Amino acid sequence: MDKGFAIQFAGSFAAVALLVALAAWAKIAKPMSPLSEARARVLFADEFPGKALDGLWVTNDGRGALARSGASALVLCEVGDGYAARHLPWAQAVAASFRDGVLKLDLADVSAPRARLAFDSWPPAGVA
C-alpha cells in the first residue's frame, strides 16, 4: 500500500467518523411525543380534507389513532419519525384481528403494510 492511498484512506475514515459523531451528538432522530386527540384531529384534517369524523379513538400508547368517517375507517399509525395516514372500509376495521389489546389492520400498502393499534377493547361499545 503506497503512502498516498494510506493518507486518503485515513482522511476518509476520519471524515466518516466525524459525521457519525455529529449525528449522534445532534440527536437528529428524536422521539415523538404521544399523540393527543387534538393533534390526531389536525392530522386527519390535513390528510383527509373535507371528511367529517363520526368518531375518533386514540391508542393507549399515543402511537396512532383510528377515526370513523361514514363507511370509511381513517388510520394514523406511527412510521419512523412521523405518521402514515391510510383509509379502509369501516367493516374491515371492525372485523380486524384484536388480541392482547392490539388491533391489527391490514392496510395492503407497500410503504405501511400493517397498522398495530393498542386499545383496551375493540370494537368500541355502541359502534358497529
A tleap script that builds the chain and sets N, CA, C and O, in Angstrom:
source leaprc.protein.ff14SB
mol = sequence {
  NMET ASP LYS GLY PHE ALA ILE GLN PHE ALA
  GLY SER PHE ALA ALA VAL ALA LEU LEU VAL
  ALA LEU ALA ALA TRP ALA LYS ILE ALA LYS
  PRO MET SER PRO LEU SER GLU ALA ARG ALA
  ARG VAL LEU PHE ALA ASP GLU PHE PRO GLY
  LYS ALA LEU ASP GLY LEU TRP VAL THR ASN
  ASP GLY ARG GLY ALA LEU ALA ARG SER GLY
  ALA SER ALA LEU VAL LEU CYS GLU VAL GLY
  ASP GLY TYR ALA ALA ARG HIE LEU PRO TRP
  ALA GLN ALA VAL ALA ALA SER PHE ARG ASP
  GLY VAL LEU LYS LEU ASP LEU ALA ASP VAL
  SER ALA PRO ARG ALA ARG LEU ALA PHE ASP
  SER TRP PRO PRO ALA GLY VAL CALA
}
set mol.1.N position { 0.850 -1.159 0.000 }
set mol.1.CA position { 0.000 0.000 0.000 }
set mol.1.C position { 0.910 1.240 0.000 }
set mol.1.O position { 1.812 1.366 0.828 }
set mol.2.N position { 0.650 2.143 -0.943 }
set mol.2.CA position { 1.509 3.324 -1.004 }
set mol.2.C position { 1.029 4.408 -0.028 }
set mol.2.O position { -0.070 4.341 0.522 }
set mol.3.N position { 1.878 5.385 0.158 }
set mol.3.CA position { 1.644 6.417 1.159 }
set mol.3.C position { 0.417 7.275 0.826 }
set mol.3.O position { -0.320 7.657 1.735 }
set mol.4.N position { 0.182 7.585 -0.450 }
set mol.4.CA position { -0.964 8.392 -0.877 }
set mol.4.C position { -2.289 7.713 -0.557 }
set mol.4.O position { -3.227 8.349 -0.078 }
set mol.5.N position { -2.352 6.400 -0.831 }
set mol.5.CA position { -3.572 5.647 -0.540 }
set mol.5.C position { -3.843 5.631 0.963 }
set mol.5.O position { -4.987 5.797 1.386 }
set mol.6.N position { -2.821 5.434 1.759 }
set mol.6.CA position { -2.981 5.389 3.216 }
set mol.6.C position { -3.487 6.728 3.748 }
set mol.6.O position { -4.339 6.760 4.636 }
set mol.7.N position { -2.967 7.834 3.211 }
set mol.7.CA position { -3.404 9.163 3.647 }
set mol.7.C position { -4.866 9.392 3.260 }
set mol.7.O position { -5.654 9.900 4.057 }
set mol.8.N position { -5.220 9.012 2.023 }
set mol.8.CA position { -6.596 9.189 1.556 }
set mol.8.C position { -7.560 8.322 2.374 }
set mol.8.O position { -8.645 8.773 2.739 }
set mol.9.N position { -7.165 7.090 2.655 }
set mol.9.CA position { -7.998 6.185 3.439 }
set mol.9.C position { -8.191 6.728 4.862 }
set mol.9.O position { -9.308 6.713 5.380 }
set mol.10.N position { -7.137 7.195 5.481 }
set mol.10.CA position { -7.225 7.734 6.837 }
set mol.10.C position { -8.087 9.001 6.872 }
set mol.10.O position { -8.857 9.204 7.811 }
set mol.11.N position { -7.958 9.832 5.872 }
set mol.11.CA position { -8.772 11.046 5.794 }
set mol.11.C position { -10.254 10.722 5.618 }
set mol.11.O position { -11.103 11.340 6.260 }
set mol.12.N position { -10.567 9.761 4.756 }
set mol.12.CA position { -11.962 9.349 4.559 }
set mol.12.C position { -12.535 8.741 5.828 }
set mol.12.O position { -13.678 9.012 6.197 }
set mol.13.N position { -11.738 7.920 6.491 }
set mol.13.CA position { -12.179 7.295 7.737 }
set mol.13.C position { -12.471 8.362 8.794 }
set mol.13.O position { -13.481 8.280 9.494 }
set mol.14.N position { -11.610 9.345 8.910 }
set mol.14.CA position { -11.801 10.418 9.890 }
set mol.14.C position { -13.042 11.241 9.561 }
set mol.14.O position { -13.783 11.629 10.463 }
set mol.15.N position { -13.276 11.511 8.272 }
set mol.15.CA position { -14.452 12.296 7.880 }
set mol.15.C position { -15.742 11.551 8.200 }
set mol.15.O position { -16.686 12.150 8.716 }
set mol.16.N position { -15.799 10.268 7.905 }
set mol.16.CA position { -16.990 9.465 8.210 }
set mol.16.C position { -17.198 9.385 9.720 }
set mol.16.O position { -18.328 9.516 10.190 }
set mol.17.N position { -16.141 9.175 10.477 }
set mol.17.CA position { -16.255 9.116 11.935 }
set mol.17.C position { -16.762 10.445 12.490 }
set mol.17.O position { -17.566 10.460 13.421 }
set mol.18.N position { -16.303 11.548 11.931 }
set mol.18.CA position { -16.747 12.866 12.364 }
set mol.18.C position { -18.236 13.061 12.078 }
set mol.18.O position { -18.957 13.586 12.927 }
set mol.19.N position { -18.709 12.648 10.903 }
set mol.19.CA position { -20.127 12.779 10.566 }
set mol.19.C position { -21.006 11.905 11.466 }
set mol.19.O position { -22.083 12.333 11.881 }
set mol.20.N position { -20.557 10.693 11.769 }
set mol.20.CA position { -21.312 9.822 12.672 }
set mol.20.C position { -21.373 10.432 14.067 }
set mol.20.O position { -22.423 10.419 14.709 }
set mol.21.N position { -20.268 10.959 14.528 }
set mol.21.CA position { -20.243 11.597 15.852 }
set mol.21.C position { -21.146 12.827 15.881 }
set mol.21.O position { -21.836 13.059 16.874 }
set mol.22.N position { -21.150 13.615 14.816 }
set mol.22.CA position { -22.003 14.795 14.744 }
set mol.22.C position { -23.481 14.408 14.768 }
set mol.22.O position { -24.273 15.046 15.461 }
set mol.23.N position { -23.856 13.380 14.025 }
set mol.23.CA position { -25.250 12.920 14.010 }
set mol.23.C position { -25.669 12.407 15.381 }
set mol.23.O position { -26.783 12.685 15.824 }
set mol.24.N position { -24.810 11.671 16.055 }
set mol.24.CA position { -25.124 11.173 17.397 }
set mol.24.C position { -25.234 12.326 18.390 }
set mol.24.O position { -26.114 12.320 19.251 }
set mol.25.N position { -24.361 13.300 18.279 }
set mol.25.CA position { -24.381 14.436 19.182 }
set mol.25.C position { -25.629 15.289 18.953 }
set mol.25.O position { -26.222 15.774 19.917 }
set mol.26.N position { -26.033 15.479 17.716 }
set mol.26.CA position { -27.175 16.323 17.384 }
set mol.26.C position { -28.506 15.662 17.724 }
set mol.26.O position { -29.536 16.334 17.781 }
set mol.27.N position { -28.491 14.366 17.946 }
set mol.27.CA position { -29.716 13.615 18.255 }
set mol.27.C position { -30.787 13.925 17.230 }
set mol.27.O position { -31.877 14.378 17.579 }
set mol.28.N position { -30.481 13.685 15.981 }
set mol.28.CA position { -31.374 14.005 14.879 }
set mol.28.C position { -32.704 13.267 15.003 }
set mol.28.O position { -33.758 13.863 14.780 }
set mol.29.N position { -32.673 12.002 15.350 }
set mol.29.CA position { -33.901 11.223 15.498 }
set mol.29.C position { -34.398 11.349 16.931 }
set mol.29.O position { -33.954 10.619 17.817 }
set mol.30.N position { -35.308 12.267 17.149 }
set mol.30.CA position { -35.848 12.500 18.485 }
set mol.30.C position { -37.159 11.745 18.630 }
set mol.30.O position { -37.929 11.655 17.674 }
set mol.31.N position { -37.423 11.201 19.809 }
set mol.31.CA position { -38.690 10.501 19.993 }
set mol.31.C position { -39.857 11.497 19.932 }
set mol.31.O position { -39.755 12.634 20.394 }
set mol.32.N position { -40.958 11.033 19.352 }
set mol.32.CA position { -42.136 11.884 19.234 }
set mol.32.C position { -42.924 11.868 20.537 }
set mol.32.O position { -42.907 10.886 21.278 }
set mol.33.N position { -43.605 12.957 20.798 }
set mol.33.CA position { -44.485 12.995 21.962 }
set mol.33.C position { -45.743 12.192 21.625 }
set mol.33.O position { -46.110 12.083 20.455 }
set mol.34.N position { -46.403 11.633 22.637 }
set mol.34.CA position { -47.606 10.841 22.374 }
set mol.34.C position { -48.673 11.662 21.650 }
set mol.34.O position { -48.810 12.865 21.872 }
set mol.35.N position { -49.409 11.000 20.799 }
set mol.35.CA position { -50.463 11.625 20.007 }
set mol.35.C position { -51.653 11.947 20.904 }
set mol.35.O position { -52.122 11.085 21.648 }
set mol.36.N position { -52.137 13.170 20.839 }
set mol.36.CA position { -53.335 13.567 21.588 }
set mol.36.C position { -54.527 13.582 20.633 }
set mol.36.O position { -54.363 13.513 19.415 }
set mol.37.N position { -55.717 13.671 21.200 }
set mol.37.CA position { -56.915 13.702 20.363 }
set mol.37.C position { -56.924 14.946 19.482 }
set mol.37.O position { -57.301 14.873 18.313 }
set mol.38.N position { -56.513 16.081 20.030 }
set mol.38.CA position { -56.484 17.326 19.250 }
set mol.38.C position { -55.488 17.229 18.099 }
set mol.38.O position { -55.788 17.642 16.979 }
set mol.39.N position { -54.316 16.689 18.371 }
set mol.39.CA position { -53.298 16.521 17.314 }
set mol.39.C position { -53.772 15.532 16.258 }
set mol.39.O position { -53.529 15.735 15.069 }
set mol.40.N position { -54.447 14.459 16.679 }
set mol.40.CA position { -54.984 13.481 15.724 }
set mol.40.C position { -56.011 14.138 14.810 }
set mol.40.O position { -56.026 13.880 13.607 }
set mol.41.N position { -56.870 14.986 15.371 }
set mol.41.CA position { -57.864 15.680 14.547 }
set mol.41.C position { -57.187 16.583 13.506 }
set mol.41.O position { -57.633 16.661 12.361 }
set mol.42.N position { -56.121 17.255 13.908 }
set mol.42.CA position { -55.387 18.123 12.970 }
set mol.42.C position { -54.764 17.278 11.857 }
set mol.42.O position { -54.852 17.641 10.684 }
set mol.43.N position { -54.139 16.161 12.212 }
set mol.43.CA position { -53.510 15.303 11.207 }
set mol.43.C position { -54.549 14.712 10.258 }
set mol.43.O position { -54.322 14.662 9.050 }
set mol.44.N position { -55.685 14.266 10.790 }
set mol.44.CA position { -56.748 13.744 9.923 }
set mol.44.C position { -57.268 14.833 8.992 }
set mol.44.O position { -57.515 14.567 7.816 }
set mol.45.N position { -57.437 16.057 9.498 }
set mol.45.CA position { -57.914 17.162 8.659 }
set mol.45.C position { -56.916 17.486 7.554 }
set mol.45.O position { -57.316 17.821 6.439 }
set mol.46.N position { -55.620 17.390 7.852 }
set mol.46.CA position { -54.594 17.640 6.830 }
set mol.46.C position { -54.583 16.548 5.764 }
set mol.46.O position { -54.471 16.839 4.573 }
set mol.47.N position { -54.697 15.306 6.189 }
set mol.47.CA position { -54.590 14.180 5.260 }
set mol.47.C position { -55.887 13.896 4.501 }
set mol.47.O position { -55.854 13.459 3.350 }
set mol.48.N position { -57.018 14.143 5.143 }
set mol.48.CA position { -58.319 13.848 4.534 }
set mol.48.C position { -59.209 15.083 4.606 }
set mol.48.O position { -60.179 15.098 5.364 }
set mol.49.N position { -58.895 16.117 3.832 }
set mol.49.CA position { -59.685 17.344 3.905 }
set mol.49.C position { -61.135 17.092 3.491 }
set mol.49.O position { -61.409 16.355 2.544 }
set mol.50.N position { -62.044 17.713 4.215 }
set mol.50.CA position { -63.455 17.592 3.881 }
set mol.50.C position { -64.146 16.372 4.469 }
set mol.50.O position { -65.365 16.251 4.351 }
set mol.51.N position { -63.407 15.462 5.098 }
set mol.51.CA position { -64.015 14.272 5.702 }
set mol.51.C position { -64.400 14.605 7.143 }
set mol.51.O position { -63.556 15.015 7.940 }
set mol.52.N position { -65.668 14.429 7.465 }
set mol.52.CA position { -66.146 14.648 8.833 }
set mol.52.C position { -65.899 13.387 9.652 }
set mol.52.O position { -66.146 12.276 9.182 }
set mol.53.N position { -65.418 13.560 10.866 }
set mol.53.CA position { -65.137 12.420 11.739 }
set mol.53.C position { -66.369 12.115 12.582 }
set mol.53.O position { -66.834 12.960 13.348 }
set mol.54.N position { -66.896 10.892 12.434 }
set mol.54.CA position { -68.041 10.451 13.226 }
set mol.54.C position { -67.597 9.944 14.591 }
set mol.54.O position { -68.375 9.971 15.545 }
set mol.55.N position { -66.381 9.493 14.691 }
set mol.55.CA position { -65.829 9.010 15.950 }
set mol.55.C position { -64.313 8.994 15.850 }
set mol.55.O position { -63.768 8.822 14.759 }
set mol.56.N position { -63.622 9.171 16.972 }
set mol.56.CA position { -62.163 9.184 16.985 }
set mol.56.C position { -61.670 8.446 18.219 }
set mol.56.O position { -62.133 8.702 19.330 }
set mol.57.N position { -60.730 7.529 18.019 }
set mol.57.CA position { -60.145 6.759 19.103 }
set mol.57.C position { -58.631 6.835 18.992 }
set mol.57.O position { -58.057 6.410 17.989 }
set mol.58.N position { -57.979 7.377 20.024 }
set mol.58.CA position { -56.517 7.463 20.081 }
set mol.58.C position { -56.032 6.254 20.872 }
set mol.58.O position { -56.651 5.869 21.864 }
set mol.59.N position { -54.939 5.664 20.440 }
set mol.59.CA position { -54.415 4.467 21.098 }
set mol.59.C position { -53.951 4.774 22.515 }
set mol.59.O position { -53.684 5.924 22.865 }
set mol.60.N position { -53.861 3.725 23.315 }
set mol.60.CA position { -53.428 3.860 24.712 }
set mol.60.C position { -52.017 4.416 24.823 }
set mol.60.O position { -51.724 5.199 25.726 }
set mol.61.N position { -51.144 4.015 23.910 }
set mol.61.CA position { -49.745 4.437 23.971 }
set mol.61.C position { -49.469 5.731 23.202 }
set mol.61.O position { -48.338 6.217 23.200 }
set mol.62.N position { -50.492 6.293 22.547 }
set mol.62.CA position { -50.324 7.544 21.813 }
set mol.62.C position { -49.535 7.406 20.525 }
set mol.62.O position { -48.991 8.390 20.023 }
set mol.63.N position { -49.466 6.192 19.980 }
set mol.63.CA position { -48.689 5.977 18.757 }
set mol.63.C position { -49.561 5.859 17.511 }
set mol.63.O position { -49.053 5.541 16.435 }
set mol.64.N position { -50.859 6.108 17.637 }
set mol.64.CA position { -51.737 6.025 16.492 }
set mol.64.C position { -53.153 6.409 16.855 }
set mol.64.O position { -53.464 6.676 18.015 }
set mol.65.N position { -54.008 6.434 15.844 }
set mol.65.CA position { -55.413 6.771 16.056 }
set mol.65.C position { -56.237 6.144 14.950 }
set mol.65.O position { -55.733 5.826 13.873 }
set mol.66.N position { -57.511 5.975 15.241 }
set mol.66.CA position { -58.462 5.430 14.279 }
set mol.66.C position { -59.705 6.301 14.343 }
set mol.66.O position { -60.181 6.632 15.429 }
set mol.67.N position { -60.229 6.672 13.190 }
set mol.67.CA position { -61.427 7.501 13.133 }
set mol.67.C position { -62.411 6.891 12.160 }
set mol.67.O position { -62.031 6.229 11.194 }
set mol.68.N position { -63.685 7.127 12.433 }
set mol.68.CA position { -64.724 6.689 11.509 }
set mol.68.C position { -65.250 7.908 10.778 }
set mol.68.O position { -65.541 8.939 11.384 }
set mol.69.N position { -65.368 7.772 9.466 }
set mol.69.CA position { -65.935 8.820 8.632 }
set mol.69.C position { -66.887 8.148 7.658 }
set mol.69.O position { -66.477 7.699 6.588 }
set mol.70.N position { -68.146 8.080 8.028 }
set mol.70.CA position { -69.125 7.388 7.196 }
set mol.70.C position { -68.825 5.901 7.132 }
set mol.70.O position { -68.765 5.229 8.162 }
set mol.71.N position { -68.636 5.390 5.928 }
set mol.71.CA position { -68.336 3.967 5.740 }
set mol.71.C position { -66.842 3.704 5.675 }
set mol.71.O position { -66.423 2.597 5.336 }
set mol.72.N position { -66.035 4.702 5.993 }
set mol.72.CA position { -64.576 4.561 5.933 }
set mol.72.C position { -63.961 4.620 7.326 }
set mol.72.O position { -64.462 5.297 8.223 }
set mol.73.N position { -62.869 3.895 7.477 }
set mol.73.CA position { -62.038 3.990 8.673 }
set mol.73.C position { -60.770 4.719 8.263 }
set mol.73.O position { -60.116 4.342 7.291 }
set mol.74.N position { -60.429 5.748 8.996 }
set mol.74.CA position { -59.218 6.520 8.741 }
set mol.74.C position { -58.209 6.140 9.817 }
set mol.74.O position { -58.524 6.150 11.007 }
set mol.75.N position { -56.998 5.806 9.392 }
set mol.75.CA position { -55.992 5.267 10.299 }
set mol.75.C position { -54.760 6.161 10.301 }
set mol.75.O position { -54.276 6.567 9.245 }
set mol.76.N position { -54.260 6.461 11.487 }
set mol.76.CA position { -52.959 7.105 11.670 }
set mol.76.C position { -52.089 6.119 12.433 }
set mol.76.O position { -52.468 5.668 13.514 }
set mol.77.N position { -50.931 5.780 11.887 }
set mol.77.CA position { -50.014 4.908 12.616 }
set mol.77.C position { -48.608 5.476 12.515 }
set mol.77.O position { -48.214 6.038 11.493 }
set mol.78.N position { -47.871 5.316 13.592 }
set mol.78.CA position { -46.517 5.849 13.663 }
set mol.78.C position { -45.594 5.059 12.739 }
set mol.78.O position { -45.524 3.832 12.809 }
set mol.79.N position { -44.896 5.776 11.883 }
set mol.79.CA position { -43.910 5.187 10.982 }
set mol.79.C position { -42.691 6.086 11.004 }
set mol.79.O position { -42.747 7.227 10.545 }
set mol.80.N position { -41.595 5.581 11.532 }
set mol.80.CA position { -40.371 6.383 11.620 }
set mol.80.C position { -40.570 7.579 12.523 }
set mol.80.O position { -40.947 7.426 13.685 }
set mol.81.N position { -40.317 8.787 11.995 }
set mol.81.CA position { -40.474 9.995 12.805 }
set mol.81.C position { -41.726 10.779 12.431 }
set mol.81.O position { -41.791 11.991 12.638 }
set mol.82.N position { -42.712 10.089 11.885 }
set mol.82.CA position { -43.974 10.723 11.511 }
set mol.82.C position { -45.116 9.734 11.570 }
set mol.82.O position { -44.999 8.667 12.171 }
set mol.83.N position { -46.216 10.093 10.944 }
set mol.83.CA position { -47.393 9.241 10.923 }
set mol.83.C position { -47.790 8.950 9.487 }
set mol.83.O position { -47.708 9.817 8.616 }
set mol.84.N position { -48.220 7.719 9.253 }
set mol.84.CA position { -48.777 7.339 7.962 }
set mol.84.C position { -50.289 7.396 8.101 }
set mol.84.O position { -50.842 6.885 9.074 }
set mol.85.N position { -50.954 8.006 7.150 }
set mol.85.CA position { -52.412 8.100 7.159 }
set mol.85.C position { -52.956 7.241 6.020 }
set mol.85.O position { -52.560 7.402 4.866 }
set mol.86.N position { -53.855 6.341 6.351 }
set mol.86.CA position { -54.453 5.452 5.359 }
set mol.86.C position { -55.946 5.361 5.622 }
set mol.86.O position { -56.417 5.706 6.706 }
set mol.87.N position { -56.684 4.896 4.631 }
set mol.87.CA position { -58.118 4.664 4.826 }
set mol.87.C position { -58.471 3.277 4.323 }
set mol.87.O position { -57.813 2.735 3.435 }
set mol.88.N position { -59.516 2.714 4.901 }
set mol.88.CA position { -60.009 1.396 4.525 }
set mol.88.C position { -61.475 1.341 4.893 }
set mol.88.O position { -61.954 2.209 5.624 }
set mol.89.N position { -62.205 0.344 4.408 }
set mol.89.CA position { -63.623 0.239 4.751 }
set mol.89.C position { -63.824 0.029 6.260 }
set mol.89.O position { -63.055 -0.690 6.898 }
set mol.90.N position { -64.851 0.654 6.815 }
set mol.90.CA position { -65.132 0.539 8.238 }
set mol.90.C position { -65.393 -0.914 8.630 }
set mol.90.O position { -64.975 -1.350 9.703 }
set mol.91.N position { -66.077 -1.660 7.773 }
set mol.91.CA position { -66.367 -3.068 8.072 }
set mol.91.C position { -65.074 -3.863 8.255 }
set mol.91.O position { -65.014 -4.758 9.099 }
set mol.92.N position { -64.059 -3.553 7.488 }
set mol.92.CA position { -62.767 -4.230 7.626 }
set mol.92.C position { -62.109 -3.879 8.961 }
set mol.92.O position { -61.487 -4.738 9.586 }
set mol.93.N position { -62.239 -2.642 9.398 }
set mol.93.CA position { -61.652 -2.223 10.679 }
set mol.93.C position { -62.360 -2.899 11.847 }
set mol.93.O position { -61.716 -3.312 12.811 }
set mol.94.N position { -63.684 -3.013 11.763 }
set mol.94.CA position { -64.446 -3.657 12.838 }
set mol.94.C position { -64.130 -5.139 12.915 }
set mol.94.O position { -64.081 -5.707 14.006 }
set mol.95.N position { -63.915 -5.773 11.764 }
set mol.95.CA position { -63.670 -7.219 11.716 }
set mol.95.C position { -62.195 -7.587 11.877 }
set mol.95.O position { -61.860 -8.771 11.854 }
set mol.96.N position { -61.319 -6.620 12.036 }
set mol.96.CA position { -59.873 -6.888 12.125 }
set mol.96.C position { -59.537 -7.674 13.386 }
set mol.96.O position { -60.305 -7.700 14.347 }
set mol.97.N position { -58.392 -8.304 13.357 }
set mol.97.CA position { -57.921 -9.125 14.470 }
set mol.97.C position { -57.584 -8.251 15.677 }
set mol.97.O position { -56.826 -7.288 15.567 }
set mol.98.N position { -58.165 -8.603 16.841 }
set mol.98.CA position { -57.886 -7.895 18.090 }
set mol.98.C position { -57.507 -8.925 19.141 }
set mol.98.O position { -58.346 -9.697 19.605 }
set mol.99.N position { -56.230 -8.926 19.509 }
set mol.99.CA position { -55.719 -9.865 20.513 }
set mol.99.C position { -54.740 -9.163 21.424 }
set mol.99.O position { -53.937 -8.345 20.976 }
set mol.100.N position { -54.807 -9.481 22.694 }
set mol.100.CA position { -53.872 -8.943 23.696 }
set mol.100.C position { -53.811 -7.420 23.678 }
set mol.100.O position { -52.745 -6.837 23.880 }
set mol.101.N position { -54.952 -6.774 23.436 }
set mol.101.CA position { -55.003 -5.318 23.454 }
set mol.101.C position { -54.452 -4.646 22.219 }
set mol.101.O position { -54.228 -3.435 22.232 }
set mol.102.N position { -54.224 -5.396 21.145 }
set mol.102.CA position { -53.665 -4.823 19.920 }
set mol.102.C position { -54.580 -5.130 18.740 }
set mol.102.O position { -54.894 -6.287 18.463 }
set mol.103.N position { -54.998 -4.080 18.058 }
set mol.103.CA position { -55.786 -4.206 16.836 }
set mol.103.C position { -54.823 -4.222 15.660 }
set mol.103.O position { -54.020 -3.302 15.500 }
set mol.104.N position { -54.898 -5.258 14.841 }
set mol.104.CA position { -54.003 -5.386 13.683 }
set mol.104.C position { -54.812 -5.176 12.414 }
set mol.104.O position { -55.680 -5.980 12.073 }
set mol.105.N position { -54.515 -4.085 11.720 }
set mol.105.CA position { -55.204 -3.737 10.484 }
set mol.105.C position { -54.290 -3.980 9.294 }
set mol.105.O position { -53.161 -3.492 9.262 }
set mol.106.N position { -54.776 -4.729 8.323 }
set mol.106.CA position { -54.027 -4.951 7.090 }
set mol.106.C position { -54.333 -3.793 6.153 }
set mol.106.O position { -55.460 -3.660 5.675 }
set mol.107.N position { -53.337 -2.958 5.888 }
set mol.107.CA position { -53.528 -1.769 5.065 }
set mol.107.C position { -53.279 -2.033 3.578 }
set mol.107.O position { -53.612 -1.197 2.738 }
set mol.108.N position { -52.701 -3.182 3.251 }
set mol.108.CA position { -52.433 -3.556 1.854 }
set mol.108.C position { -51.668 -2.458 1.123 }
set mol.108.O position { -52.013 -2.091 0.000 }
set mol.109.N position { -50.638 -1.944 1.764 }
set mol.109.CA position { -49.827 -0.879 1.192 }
set mol.109.C position { -48.356 -1.239 1.398 }
set mol.109.O position { -47.964 -1.647 2.491 }
set mol.110.N position { -47.558 -1.092 0.370 }
set mol.110.CA position { -46.154 -1.463 0.453 }
set mol.110.C position { -45.415 -0.619 1.488 }
set mol.110.O position { -44.577 -1.140 2.225 }
set mol.111.N position { -45.715 0.671 1.550 }
set mol.111.CA position { -44.981 1.550 2.459 }
set mol.111.C position { -45.445 1.439 3.908 }
set mol.111.O position { -44.672 1.741 4.817 }
set mol.112.N position { -46.670 1.020 4.144 }
set mol.112.CA position { -47.187 0.806 5.503 }
set mol.112.C position { -48.137 -0.393 5.441 }
set mol.112.O position { -49.355 -0.218 5.387 }
set mol.113.N position { -47.588 -1.603 5.448 }
set mol.113.CA position { -48.422 -2.786 5.212 }
set mol.113.C position { -49.399 -3.121 6.331 }
set mol.113.O position { -50.462 -3.679 6.059 }
set mol.114.N position { -49.081 -2.805 7.556 }
set mol.114.CA position { -49.937 -3.182 8.672 }
set mol.114.C position { -49.875 -2.111 9.747 }
set mol.114.O position { -48.817 -1.554 10.037 }
set mol.115.N position { -51.031 -1.838 10.329 }
set mol.115.CA position { -51.101 -0.912 11.458 }
set mol.115.C position { -51.382 -1.722 12.710 }
set mol.115.O position { -52.261 -2.584 12.719 }
set mol.116.N position { -50.637 -1.441 13.762 }
set mol.116.CA position { -50.845 -2.083 15.071 }
set mol.116.C position { -51.242 -0.996 16.043 }
set mol.116.O position { -50.435 -0.135 16.395 }
set mol.117.N position { -52.495 -1.042 16.477 }
set mol.117.CA position { -53.032 -0.012 17.344 }
set mol.117.C position { -53.439 -0.620 18.683 }
set mol.117.O position { -54.166 -1.613 18.717 }
set mol.118.N position { -52.977 -0.035 19.780 }
set mol.118.CA position { -53.233 -0.556 21.126 }
set mol.118.C position { -54.478 0.101 21.719 }
set mol.118.O position { -54.486 1.300 21.997 }
set mol.119.N position { -55.522 -0.693 21.908 }
set mol.119.CA position { -56.773 -0.236 22.521 }
set mol.119.C position { -57.120 -1.158 23.685 }
set mol.119.O position { -56.644 -2.291 23.750 }
set mol.120.N position { -57.954 -0.666 24.606 }
set mol.120.CA position { -58.435 -1.504 25.693 }
set mol.120.C position { -59.385 -2.578 25.166 }
set mol.120.O position { -59.324 -3.733 25.587 }
set mol.121.N position { -60.263 -2.186 24.242 }
set mol.121.CA position { -61.197 -3.125 23.643 }
set mol.121.C position { -61.506 -2.673 22.219 }
set mol.121.O position { -61.346 -1.505 21.865 }
set mol.122.N position { -61.946 -3.623 21.426 }
set mol.122.CA position { -62.334 -3.298 20.049 }
set mol.122.C position { -63.389 -4.270 19.589 }
set mol.122.O position { -63.252 -5.458 19.882 }
set mol.123.N position { -64.421 -3.869 18.898 }
set mol.123.CA position { -64.801 -2.501 18.577 }
set mol.123.C position { -65.359 -1.770 19.795 }
set mol.123.O position { -65.774 -2.408 20.762 }
set mol.124.N position { -65.372 -0.455 19.755 }
set mol.124.CA position { -65.897 0.308 20.886 }
set mol.124.C position { -67.379 0.010 21.111 }
set mol.124.O position { -68.102 -0.316 20.170 }
set mol.125.N position { -67.814 0.122 22.333 }
set mol.125.CA position { -69.218 -0.150 22.670 }
set mol.125.C position { -70.132 0.792 21.916 }
set mol.125.O position { -69.877 1.994 21.837 }
set mol.126.N position { -71.204 0.237 21.362 }
set mol.126.CA position { -72.203 1.026 20.648 }
set mol.126.C position { -71.826 1.389 19.230 }
set mol.126.O position { -72.568 2.117 18.571 }
set mol.127.N position { -70.699 0.907 18.739 }
set mol.127.CA position { -70.265 1.205 17.374 }
set mol.127.C position { -70.178 -0.103 16.601 }
set mol.127.O position { -69.532 -1.052 17.044 }
set mol.128.N position { -70.825 -0.148 15.453 }
set mol.128.CA position { -70.765 -1.355 14.629 }
set mol.128.C position { -70.619 -1.014 13.171 }
set mol.128.O position { -70.552 -1.911 12.331 }
savepdb mol mol.pdb
quit
